[in-house]
């Protein structure tokens, strides 16, 4: 406090001090645990995550077009026989173009 007084009205309750200390300790234990779990989680982005993933064809003509994967539209190359709505598997990544092959017909990759 800003001044020294023996009056009980100006003192802090030990219950308030203990409660605040326990709440702060519990909060930091939770926060450190959350950060530790997030730090140990493997990174799931980039080239490694794309290869082997499934996508849905949104545009296709003459072996080239666009596919929808991970909520993004990507340029793709693959078999000429693909059509809009087909399910494809990503086999490689060349720059910003995905190389795809056809998967089992009728399976929607967005629904699993």
Secondary structure by P-SEA (a helix, b strand, c coil): cccccccccccccaaaaaaaaaaaaaaaaaaaaaaaaaaaccccccccccccbbbbbccccccbbbbbcccbbbbbcccccccccbbbbbccccccbbbbbbcccccccccc
